[in-house]
Amino acid sequence: MPAGLDSAQGDLALTLTAAGAGTTNSGSIAPGGRSGAVFVGVHCTAITGTTPTLDVSLEESTTGESAWTAVAGSAVTQITAAGHRVAFAVPAKSFVRVVATVGGTTPAVTARVAVLVFAD
């Protein structure tokens, strides 16, 4: 690997096809406490309805099963039309997950959320 580049592991954390408002969580992803940073990328291919919105962020947990709390700075800018958003955050706890919330009146959203975890 060239000097100055860190290794990263990534995966598609959440595929979202939602008809109606609500919140969807990914499973427990990666040991966030062992990472230097986490990159979140959202690719929204369709969003319809009356004032539809998509909010995506990370939560962290010590156990990966309960007591999830928001990771500061991990929320992407709210999505109201098809497009892309990214966020970059540093979790403090052992596990992270993606939280996606769809809002609006009769919203329908199709999106994918990818997460890259950079080793410390």
C-alpha positions as CSV (number, residue, x, y, z in Angstrom):
1,M,0.0,0.0,0.0
2,P,1.4,3.4,-0.9
3,A,2.8,5.5,2.0
4,G,0.2,7.8,3.7
5,L,-2.9,5.7,2.9
6,D,-4.8,3.8,5.6
7,S,-6.7,0.6,5.0
8,A,-10.5,0.6,5.2
9,Q,-13.2,-2.0,5.3
10,G,-16.6,-1.3,3.9
11,D,-20.0,-2.8,3.0
12,L,-23.5,-2.0,2.0
13,A,-25.0,-1.5,5.4
14,L,-28.6,-0.9,4.4
15,T,-30.8,-1.2,1.3
16,L,-33.9,0.8,1.8
17,T,-37.2,0.4,-0.2
18,A,-39.7,2.2,2.0
19,A,-43.3,3.0,1.3
20,G,-44.5,5.1,4.2
21,A,-42.9,7.0,7.0
22,G,-40.8,5.2,9.6
23,T,-37.4,4.3,10.9
24,T,-35.2,1.4,9.8
25,N,-32.0,0.3,11.5
26,S,-29.2,-1.7,10.0
27,G,-27.7,-4.5,12.0
28,S,-24.6,-3.9,14.2
29,I,-21.9,-3.1,11.8
30,A,-18.3,-2.8,12.8
31,P,-16.4,-2.4,16.0
32,G,-16.5,1.4,15.9
33,G,-14.3,1.8,19.1
34,R,-11.4,0.2,17.2
35,S,-11.8,2.5,14.2
36,G,-10.3,5.9,13.6
37,A,-13.3,7.1,11.7
38,V,-16.4,6.0,9.9
39,F,-17.5,7.3,6.5
40,V,-21.3,7.0,5.6
41,G,-22.4,7.3,2.0
42,V,-26.1,7.5,0.9
43,H,-27.2,6.9,-2.7
44,C,-30.9,7.8,-3.1
45,T,-32.3,6.8,-6.5
46,A,-36.0,7.7,-5.8
47,I,-38.0,9.7,-3.3
48,T,-41.6,10.7,-3.9
49,G,-44.7,11.8,-2.0
50,T,-45.7,15.1,-0.4
51,T,-42.7,16.7,1.2
52,P,-40.8,13.4,1.5
53,T,-37.6,13.4,3.5
54,L,-34.8,10.9,4.3
55,D,-32.5,11.3,7.3
56,V,-29.5,9.0,7.8
57,S,-27.1,8.9,10.6
58,L,-25.1,6.5,12.8
59,E,-25.7,5.3,16.3
60,E,-23.2,3.6,18.6
61,S,-23.4,1.0,21.4
62,T,-21.0,-0.7,23.8
63,T,-22.7,-4.1,23.4
64,G,-24.0,-3.9,19.8
65,E,-27.4,-5.0,21.1
66,S,-28.9,-2.2,23.2
67,A,-28.3,1.3,24.6
68,W,-27.8,2.8,21.2
69,T,-27.0,6.6,21.1
70,A,-26.3,9.0,18.3
71,V,-22.8,9.5,17.0
72,A,-22.1,13.3,17.0
73,G,-21.6,14.6,13.5
74,S,-22.7,11.5,11.7
75,A,-25.9,12.7,10.1
76,V,-26.0,13.4,6.4
77,T,-27.8,16.5,5.1
78,Q,-31.5,15.7,4.8
79,I,-32.4,14.2,1.5
80,T,-35.5,15.6,-0.3
81,A,-34.7,14.5,-3.9
82,A,-32.7,11.8,-5.6
83,G,-29.0,12.2,-5.1
84,H,-26.0,11.5,-2.9
85,R,-24.9,12.6,0.6
86,V,-21.9,11.7,2.8
87,A,-20.9,12.1,6.4
88,F,-17.7,11.4,8.3
89,A,-17.6,10.7,12.1
90,V,-15.5,9.2,14.9
91,P,-17.5,6.8,17.1
92,A,-16.4,6.3,20.7
93,K,-18.2,3.0,21.5
94,S,-17.6,-0.5,20.3
95,F,-20.3,-0.9,17.7
96,V,-22.1,1.3,15.1
97,R,-25.3,0.9,13.1
98,V,-27.1,3.0,10.4
99,V,-30.4,4.7,11.3
100,A,-32.6,5.8,8.3
101,T,-35.8,7.8,8.9
102,V,-38.3,8.4,6.2
103,G,-40.8,11.3,6.7
104,G,-43.5,13.2,4.8
105,T,-47.0,12.4,3.6
106,T,-47.2,9.1,1.7
107,P,-43.5,9.0,1.1
108,A,-41.7,6.3,-0.9
109,V,-37.9,6.0,-0.9
110,T,-35.3,3.8,-2.6
111,A,-31.8,4.2,-1.3
112,R,-28.6,2.4,-0.4
113,V,-26.3,3.3,2.5
114,A,-22.6,2.2,2.5
115,V,-20.3,2.4,5.5
116,L,-16.4,2.5,5.4
117,V,-14.5,1.9,8.6
118,F,-11.0,3.2,8.7
119,A,-8.5,1.3,11.0
120,D,-6.9,3.4,13.7
